[in-house]
Structure formats: C-alpha cells, structure tokens
Amino acid sequence: MTAGTARGSRRDNDDSGPDELTAVQAALAAEHAAVYGYGVVGGRIAGDRRTEAQAAYDGHRARRDALRRVVRDLGGTPQAAAAAYELPFPVPDAAAAARLAAELEDRLAAVYADLVRAGGAVRRREAAAALREAAVRSVRWRGGGVAFPGLVERAAEAAPSGSASAAAGAL
C-alpha cells in the first residue's frame, strides 16, 4: 500500500469512507501478525519453501510499513505490534508451518476484503491487490484455493454450529 496523497488533498483524489481508518488499522494489525507468523514459518521450513517463506515475510514487512504511512496520512496513530501472538495450533514441523502460512494468508485475505469494502477508490485498488496476493500465497502453501478468497471465513462464521468458542487474540 502506498500513501498516495498528502493529508490535505486525500479527499480530492480518493472517496474515502468513514470506516476506512478502522479498516486500515485492522489490515496493519493483520500484517503485524503475519510478520510474526512468518518468523515462525521460516524457522520450521526448509529448502525451496524457505525461499518462499522469506519472500512472503519480506512482502508483509513492506506492506506493514506502507500501512503505517497510510494510517498517518489518514490522521491516525499506527497500531503497534504485539510482543507475541498466539498461534492457532502448534507448529512443530514443516507441514504445520505450511498450514500456518496458508492460515495467515487466509486471515489477511479476509481483512483486505473488509478494506476493499470500506476504502476509497485508491485504497480499494490497493486492498484488492493485497487480497489477490494473499489468495495466491494461500493456494501455494495449501495446494488449493477457495472460490471467494477473503469471504470463506465469513461463511463459516455465519453457519450455525454446535460450538460458540472462538480463538480471540490468535493469529
């Protein structure tokens, strides 16, 4: 994501919605978690997949830094990263690391889908590109994809289930 415009002229070039700052902050928080998560992935994966993990780590760091600038351009204070994040499951080996990477990308896709909805024209394009990148990475890690990346989590949440538990504060 790029800041794109100066603080004073943002509205002239972008039809930002009132929830845009909140959505950008959520994307920033998700990128912080992804950077942390890819640190775990990189420590458990080897070979060609390690190169892929390093590229994803670098990409998420760059996007995180750009989102910090966007938050400031929108008049906010960028959310800081947590000292640590709770992993959604144990990651003892390369197979679990690949599953974690796919999960990180799925969660990012969901956050960027929200930013597509809440953002103005410029941010919407950037968020759609980030959603697409997350979906492609998820497919590479998992070996398969979903019809509507970023929305699969919403469908699972909307479906009735026997469990009311959710992993709050997890990656």
Long-range contacts (C-beta under 8 A, 24 or more apart in sequence): 1-27, 1-63, 1-66, 1-67, 1-69, 1-70, 1-123, 1-126, 1-127, 1-130, 2-66, 2-69, 2-70, 2-126, 3-66, 3-69, 3-70, 3-72, 3-73, 4-73, 4-122, 4-126, 5-73, 5-122, 6-73, 7-73, 7-74, 7-75, 10-73, 10-74, 13-122, 14-120, 14-121, 14-122, 14-123, 15-120, 15-121, 16-74, 16-119, 16-120, 16-123, 17-118, 17-119, 17-120, 19-118, 20-74, 20-115, 20-118, 20-119, 20-120, 20-123, 21-71, 21-74, 21-75, 21-76, 22-118, 23-111, 23-114, 23-115, 23-117, 23-118, 23-119, 23-127, 24-67, 24-70, 24-71, 24-74, 24-76, 24-115, 24-119, 24-123, 25-71, 25-76, 25-78, 25-79, 26-111, 26-114, 26-115, 27-67, 27-108, 27-111, 27-112, 27-114, 27-115, 27-127, 27-130, 28-64, 28-67, 28-68, 28-71, 28-78, 28-79, 29-79, 30-107, 30-108, 30-111, 31-60, 31-63, 31-64, 31-67, 31-108, 32-64, 32-79, 32-80, 32-81, 32-82, 33-82, 33-85, 33-104, 33-107, 33-171, 34-60, 34-64, 34-104, 34-105, 34-107, 34-108, 34-171, 35-60, 35-61, 35-64, 35-81, 36-81, 36-82, 36-84, 36-85, 36-171, 37-85, 37-87, 37-100, 37-101, 37-104, 37-171, 38-101, 38-104, 40-87, 40-91, 40-97, 40-100, 41-91, 41-97, 41-98, 41-100, 41-101, 41-104, 43-97, 44-91, 44-92, 44-93, 44-94, 44-96, 44-97, 45-94, 45-97, 45-98, 45-101, 46-94, 49-94, 49-98, 52-140, 52-141, 53-97, 53-101, 56-101, 56-105, 56-137, 59-133, 60-108, 63-130, 70-123, 85-169, 85-170, 85-171, 86-167, 86-169, 86-170, 86-171, 87-170, 87-171, 88-167, 88-170, 88-171, 98-141, 98-142, 99-141, 99-142, 100-171, 101-137, 101-141, 102-137, 102-138, 102-141, 102-142, 103-171, 104-171, 105-134, 105-135, 105-137, 105-138, 105-141, 106-134, 106-138, 106-149, 106-152, 106-153, 107-153, 107-171, 108-134, 109-134, 109-135, 109-138, 109-149, 109-150, 110-150, 110-151, 110-152, 110-153, 110-154, 111-150, 112-150, 113-149, 113-150, 113-151, 116-150
